[in-house]
Amino acid sequence: MPVISLCNRVLKLALLLACAILPAQINAIPSAAEPALTAERIENFDSRKTSIVLSNGQTIAYIDAGSKQAPAIVLIHGYTDSARDWLPVEPLLEQRFRLIIVDLRGHGASGKPECCYTRFDFAYDIELLLRSLQIRAADIVGHSLGSIVAQTLAEVWPGRARRLILISSTGTSFVTQGWLTDLQRLDDPIDPDSRFMRNWWNQSIAINPEAFSSRQRRDAAAIPARLWRAIADQSLVATDLQTLLPRVRAPTLLIWGARDTLVTKEGREVLRTGIAGARVRIFDSLGHDLFWENPSAVTSAITDFLAVR
């Protein structure tokens, strides 16, 4: 066999082996295109936030990014978090979409009323915000608690949800791992550098720079302890997430990290079977906060789904 032909065959075999290995590793390889989470970038993001008083009297803070002519996406964060959750993926999505990135009531720079914190209250705020911004329908993306809010919006106001993406979600309940007991002991003022808060944000600390993690802890510590408990009691614990699932009509994508310890196998299955035609994307090497771990891979899953007509 000629040497050149043999070399070509060896090269092709190497390429085939590389392609076979890549899918198992791609979740753990960040893209060089992802901007670093520098203090300057974080401060710039936070400074773009504005507030609106909705017709129900609630003050909601949000960022309106991207072209007003582009398709709108609403990004809804998780429990005790804020709009800043989406900072790692924001520049990757902003190139193609109009982003409405919200602080849920009780969180971030939004109002912190004494009540009410059910999933329906959160979803109604989003519906009123879209109405105020004159956005008839949008793609709704939610993470963790935000996924429950996104699901509720699609169930109760189906005309608002063009497509639905639920990240790290459940059809039953999240695994508490004893943190409910810690919440009962939580008292004001909450120290953002306390052992409790560092344990609460241990995953963020492990995968994000201190400039990001410290701001996340600081914002969460600004939520009164009574609201930590109210939100958990009214939206995360003993909440019926199954009954209304058949009302979801929007095309739906379910995204999970296989290493997520807060979502049970049962919770995933109930959600998958409860939403007709739901698509599923699982990242084997990622956990609950998967779009912090690998923003480019999760963004690609989102944009690929939204590109389907």
C-alpha positions as CSV (number, residue, x, y, z in Angstrom):
1,M,0.0,0.0,0.0
2,P,1.4,3.4,-0.9
3,V,2.7,5.5,2.1
4,I,0.4,8.4,1.2
5,S,-2.7,6.2,1.1
6,L,-1.8,4.6,4.4
7,C,-1.4,8.0,6.0
8,N,-4.7,9.1,4.7
9,R,-6.4,6.1,6.2
10,V,-4.7,6.7,9.6
11,L,-5.8,10.3,9.5
12,K,-9.4,9.3,8.7
13,L,-9.4,6.8,11.5
14,A,-8.1,9.4,13.9
15,L,-10.8,11.8,12.9
16,L,-13.5,9.1,13.4
17,L,-12.2,8.3,16.8
18,A,-12.2,12.0,17.7
19,C,-15.8,12.4,16.6
20,A,-16.8,9.4,18.7
21,I,-15.2,10.7,21.8
22,L,-16.3,14.4,21.4
23,P,-20.0,14.0,22.4
24,A,-19.1,12.5,25.8
25,Q,-16.7,15.4,26.4
26,I,-18.3,18.4,24.9
27,N,-20.3,19.3,28.0
28,A,-17.1,19.9,29.9
29,I,-15.3,22.1,27.3
30,P,-16.2,25.8,27.6
31,S,-16.1,27.7,24.4
32,A,-13.4,30.3,23.9
33,A,-16.2,32.7,22.7
34,E,-17.7,32.9,26.2
35,P,-16.8,36.3,27.7
36,A,-15.1,36.1,31.1
37,L,-17.3,37.0,34.2
38,T,-15.2,40.0,35.1
39,A,-16.2,42.6,37.7
40,E,-16.6,45.2,35.0
41,R,-18.9,43.0,32.9
42,I,-21.0,42.2,36.0
43,E,-21.3,45.8,36.9
44,N,-22.3,46.8,33.4
45,F,-25.0,44.1,33.4
46,D,-26.4,45.2,36.7
47,S,-26.4,48.9,35.6
48,R,-28.7,48.1,32.7
49,K,-31.6,47.0,34.9
50,T,-34.7,49.1,35.0
51,S,-38.0,48.9,37.0
52,I,-41.6,49.1,36.3
53,V,-44.7,49.2,38.5
54,L,-47.2,46.7,37.1
55,S,-51.0,47.2,37.1
56,N,-51.2,44.9,40.2
57,G,-48.9,47.3,42.1
58,Q,-45.8,45.1,42.0
59,T,-42.5,46.6,41.2
60,I,-40.5,44.4,38.9
61,A,-36.9,45.0,37.8
62,Y,-35.7,43.7,34.5
63,I,-33.2,44.1,31.6
64,D,-34.5,44.6,28.1
65,A,-31.5,43.6,25.8
66,G,-31.1,43.0,22.1
67,S,-33.0,44.3,19.1
68,K,-36.6,45.2,19.7
69,Q,-37.3,43.7,16.2
70,A,-35.9,40.3,17.2
71,P,-38.0,37.5,18.6
72,A,-38.5,38.0,22.3
73,I,-37.3,35.5,25.0
74,V,-38.2,35.8,28.7
75,L,-35.5,34.5,31.0
76,I,-36.6,33.6,34.5
77,H,-34.1,32.8,37.3
78,G,-34.1,30.4,40.2
79,Y,-34.9,30.6,43.9
80,T,-33.0,33.4,45.8
81,D,-31.2,34.3,42.5
82,S,-31.7,37.3,40.2
83,A,-31.5,38.3,36.5
84,R,-27.8,38.1,36.9
85,D,-28.1,34.3,36.7
86,W,-28.3,34.7,32.9
87,L,-25.2,36.8,32.5
88,P,-23.1,33.8,31.3
89,V,-25.5,33.2,28.4
90,E,-26.8,36.7,27.7
91,P,-24.1,37.7,25.2
92,L,-24.6,34.5,23.3
93,L,-28.3,34.9,23.0
94,E,-28.4,38.7,22.6
95,Q,-27.0,38.3,19.1
96,R,-30.2,36.8,17.8
97,F,-33.0,37.6,20.3
98,R,-34.6,40.3,22.3
99,L,-34.0,39.3,25.9
100,I,-36.4,40.2,28.8
101,I,-34.4,39.2,31.8
102,V,-36.4,39.5,35.0
103,D,-36.0,39.7,38.8
104,L,-38.9,37.8,40.2
105,R,-40.9,39.5,43.0
106,G,-39.0,39.2,46.3
107,H,-35.7,38.8,44.4
108,G,-32.9,41.1,43.2
109,A,-34.0,44.7,42.6
110,S,-37.7,43.9,42.4
111,G,-40.2,44.7,45.2
112,K,-40.3,42.5,48.3
113,P,-44.0,42.6,49.4
114,E,-45.2,40.7,52.5
115,C,-47.2,38.4,50.1
116,C,-47.8,36.6,47.8
117,Y,-45.4,34.0,46.5
118,T,-47.2,31.2,44.8
119,R,-46.2,30.1,41.3
120,F,-49.3,31.8,40.0
121,D,-48.3,35.2,41.6
122,F,-44.9,35.0,40.0
123,A,-46.4,34.0,36.6
124,Y,-49.0,36.8,36.7
125,D,-46.2,39.3,37.2
126,I,-44.6,38.0,34.0
127,E,-47.8,38.2,32.1
128,L,-48.4,41.8,33.2
129,L,-44.8,42.7,32.3
130,L,-45.3,41.3,28.8
131,R,-48.5,43.3,28.5
132,S,-46.8,46.5,29.6
133,L,-44.0,46.0,27.1
134,Q,-46.6,45.2,24.4
135,I,-45.1,41.8,23.7
136,R,-47.9,39.6,22.6
137,A,-46.0,36.3,22.8
138,A,-42.5,35.3,23.7
139,D,-40.3,32.2,24.1
140,I,-40.3,31.5,27.8
141,V,-37.2,30.0,29.5
142,G,-37.0,29.2,33.2
143,H,-34.5,27.6,35.5
144,S,-35.3,25.7,38.7
145,L,-38.0,27.9,40.5
146,G,-38.1,29.9,37.3
147,S,-39.0,26.8,35.3
148,I,-42.0,26.4,37.6
149,V,-43.0,30.0,36.9
150,A,-42.5,29.5,33.1
151,Q,-44.6,26.3,33.2
152,T,-47.4,28.1,35.0
153,L,-47.4,31.0,32.5
154,A,-47.7,28.5,29.7
155,E,-50.6,26.7,31.5
156,V,-52.6,29.7,32.6
157,W,-51.8,32.2,29.8
158,P,-51.0,29.9,26.8
159,G,-51.1,32.7,24.3
160,R,-48.1,34.3,25.9
161,A,-45.8,31.3,25.5
162,R,-44.7,30.8,21.9
163,R,-42.3,28.1,23.0
164,L,-41.3,26.8,26.4
165,I,-37.9,25.7,27.7
166,L,-37.7,24.3,31.3
167,I,-34.1,23.9,32.7
168,S,-33.4,21.8,35.8
169,S,-37.2,21.4,36.4
170,T,-39.4,18.8,38.0
171,G,-42.9,17.5,37.8
172,T,-43.0,16.7,41.5
173,S,-40.7,18.6,43.9
174,F,-37.1,19.4,44.4
175,V,-35.0,17.3,46.7
176,T,-34.6,19.4,49.9
177,Q,-31.6,17.7,51.5
178,G,-32.4,19.2,54.8
179,W,-32.2,22.8,53.8
180,L,-35.8,23.5,54.9
181,T,-34.6,23.0,58.5
182,D,-31.9,25.5,57.9
183,L,-34.5,28.0,56.5
184,Q,-36.5,27.8,59.7
185,R,-33.4,28.9,61.6
186,L,-32.5,31.7,59.2
187,D,-32.8,35.1,60.7
188,D,-32.1,38.7,59.7
189,P,-29.7,40.2,59.0
190,I,-28.3,37.5,56.7
191,D,-24.6,37.6,56.5
192,P,-23.6,37.0,52.8
193,D,-20.3,35.5,54.0
194,S,-21.8,33.2,56.6
195,R,-21.3,29.5,56.6
196,F,-25.0,29.1,55.6
197,M,-24.6,31.4,52.6
198,R,-21.3,29.9,51.4
199,N,-22.9,26.4,51.6
200,W,-25.9,27.7,49.8
201,W,-23.7,29.0,47.0
202,N,-21.1,26.3,47.1
203,Q,-21.7,25.2,43.5
204,S,-21.5,28.8,42.3
205,I,-18.3,29.3,44.2
206,A,-16.8,26.2,42.7
207,I,-17.5,27.1,39.0
208,N,-17.6,30.9,39.0
209,P,-15.2,33.7,39.9
210,E,-15.6,35.4,43.3
211,A,-16.7,38.6,41.5
212,F,-19.8,36.7,40.4
213,S,-20.4,34.5,43.4
214,S,-20.0,37.3,46.0
215,R,-22.7,39.4,44.2
216,Q,-25.0,36.4,44.1
217,R,-24.6,35.9,47.9
218,R,-25.0,39.6,48.6
219,D,-28.3,39.8,46.6
220,A,-29.7,36.6,48.2
221,A,-28.7,37.9,51.7
222,A,-30.8,41.1,51.0
223,I,-33.9,38.9,50.7
224,P,-35.5,38.9,54.2
225,A,-35.5,35.6,55.9
226,R,-39.3,35.5,56.1
227,L,-39.4,35.7,52.3
228,W,-36.9,32.9,51.9
229,R,-39.4,30.8,53.8
230,A,-42.5,32.2,52.1
231,I,-41.2,31.5,48.6
232,A,-40.2,27.9,49.6
233,D,-43.4,27.2,51.4
234,Q,-45.7,28.6,48.7
235,S,-43.9,27.6,45.5
236,L,-41.4,24.8,46.1
237,V,-42.8,22.6,48.9
238,A,-46.0,20.5,48.7
239,T,-47.0,22.3,45.4
240,D,-49.1,20.5,42.8
241,L,-47.1,20.7,39.6
242,Q,-48.8,17.9,37.8
243,T,-52.5,18.7,37.5
244,L,-52.2,21.5,35.0
245,L,-49.4,20.0,32.8
246,P,-51.8,18.8,30.1
247,R,-52.7,22.5,29.5
248,V,-49.3,23.2,28.1
249,R,-49.7,23.6,24.4
250,A,-46.4,25.4,23.5
251,P,-43.7,23.2,22.0
252,T,-41.5,22.4,24.9
253,L,-37.8,21.5,25.5
254,L,-36.7,20.0,28.9
255,I,-33.0,20.4,29.7
256,W,-31.4,18.6,32.6
257,G,-27.9,18.0,33.8
258,A,-27.4,14.3,34.7
259,R,-25.5,15.3,37.8
260,D,-28.3,17.4,39.2
261,T,-28.9,16.2,42.8
262,L,-32.0,18.4,43.3
263,V,-34.2,16.8,40.7
264,T,-35.3,13.2,41.0
265,K,-35.8,10.6,38.3
266,E,-39.5,10.5,39.1
267,G,-39.7,14.3,38.8
268,R,-38.2,14.2,35.4
269,E,-40.4,11.4,34.2
270,V,-43.6,13.1,35.4
271,L,-42.7,16.3,33.6
272,R,-41.6,14.5,30.4
273,T,-44.8,12.5,30.2
274,G,-47.1,15.3,31.4
275,I,-46.3,17.7,28.6
276,A,-47.4,16.3,25.2
277,G,-44.5,16.0,22.7
278,A,-41.9,17.5,25.0
279,R,-38.3,17.1,23.8
280,V,-35.5,16.3,26.2
281,R,-31.9,17.2,26.2
282,I,-29.6,15.8,29.0
283,F,-26.0,16.9,29.6
284,D,-24.2,14.0,31.1
285,S,-21.4,15.9,32.8
286,L,-23.4,18.9,34.1
287,G,-25.5,19.6,37.2
288,H,-28.3,21.9,38.4
289,D,-26.8,25.2,37.3
290,L,-25.7,23.8,34.0
291,F,-25.7,27.1,32.0
292,W,-23.1,28.4,34.5
293,E,-21.0,25.3,34.0
294,N,-21.1,25.4,30.2
295,P,-22.9,28.4,28.8
296,S,-22.1,27.7,25.1
297,A,-23.4,24.1,25.1
298,V,-26.6,25.1,26.9
299,T,-27.1,28.1,24.6
300,S,-26.7,25.9,21.6
301,A,-29.4,23.6,22.9
302,I,-31.7,26.6,23.4
303,T,-31.1,28.2,20.0
304,D,-31.3,24.8,18.1
305,F,-34.7,24.2,19.6
306,L,-35.9,27.8,18.9
307,A,-34.8,27.5,15.3
308,V,-37.2,24.6,14.7
309,R,-40.4,25.9,13.0
